[in-house]
Amino acid sequence: MDPSAGGELLPVTTTSEDARRRFEDGRHAAFHYQAAQAREHLDAAIAADPNFVLAYLHRGGMSLPSERKEYFDLAGANRDRVTEDEGRMVDAFHAFLWDGRVEDAVVIFSDLADRYGDDPYLPTYLGLRYLHNLGDHKRAKEQFERAVLRDPSFSQAHHWLGQVALGQGDYEVAAEAFLQYARMAPDQPRPYDSLGILYLHQGLLNEAEEQFAAALVREPGFVDSRENISRVQVERSRRRLEDAVRSRDNNALSKLFTSAAQVTLPGASVLAGSAAISSYWEGTFSGNGIDTRTAELHLGLEGDVATELGRYRIVAAADETIAAGQYLTVWALTVEGWKIHRSIWTSDR
């Protein structure tokens, strides 16, 4: 038990033991980022007990914003049936997920975490607010460690300890946290996906792809890993672009654009078609190299389009930067792999 807090778990009020079991299964799935399973269990809990406040609350947390208020309203409408502290959970969820009052949620979670010293979920809720909403890595880490202290089998906390370390650039600590998560939850896809993301940060594409594939073996429909495999493939194409520019390989360069591609570069007209683009680039970057860095990458719903936002540098000898700026690229998945379909480049100057 956490020595800084009292004992016991936060009350979970329900009239049905089946509803309680399905709620716990749903919360467990949610904390492993298995959204579909979480929603299924929580819906079953609500069906077994239509007045189940915490089930409505967590179901709202797993919903799109357009659906969230309905669940939160149902949780609030039944709060007179539960304990005062369950009612405060309603206030906390509503504060950070609906009203944007993160600090108010932090106060509630902090107080409840102090008073229910056997409950690993409460410091985790608190740690997530520090990590995702307030950017306070130090306090987030303290809360995730607190969760592990309360329940050494609470494997999900190791995922977030790894995320904290990854955000701080401590790859060694992040790797150990994710590996510990995998050892404790070998059948879950998330730890392998997390390891894959770590390898992506390190530029180890083959190793990253292996981990994403391992996640999909455990859950073929795990959306994050399916998207992350596409991220690896886009990254490979991006590197081939750099290599083609550096080696002045016009043939390789032309193969990285769709036949209907359009590129807009600073100070240039719109370039249309792979042949025109590659010829222009070969002349523009003659004797120079290009260094690109992805900041964000978002896949379309069908998985055949990706939008990348990043920064570039045009570099001469001795890694001297002669131009730099941002770019926005739309990648299209073709039978020959990912190719640039649209790209707009801006200059810092």
Secondary structure, DSSP 8 states (H G I E B T S, - for coil): --TTS-SS------S-HHHHHHHHHHHHHHHTT-HHHHHHHHHHHHHH-TT-HHHHHHHHHTS-HHHHHHHHHHHHHTGGGS-HHHHHHHHHHHIIIII--HHHHHHHHHHHHHH-TT-SHHHHHHHHIIIIIS--HHHHHHHHHHHHHH-TT-THHHHHHHHHHHHTT-HHHHHHHHHHHHHH-TT-SHHHHHHHHHHHHTT-HHHHHHHHHHHHHH-TT-HHHHHHHHHHHHHHHHHHHHHHHHHT-HHHHHTTEEEEEEEE-TTS--EESHHHHHHHHHHHTTT-EEEEEEEEEEE-TTSSEEEEEEEEEEE-GGG-EEEEEEEEEEEEEETTEEEEEEEEEEE--
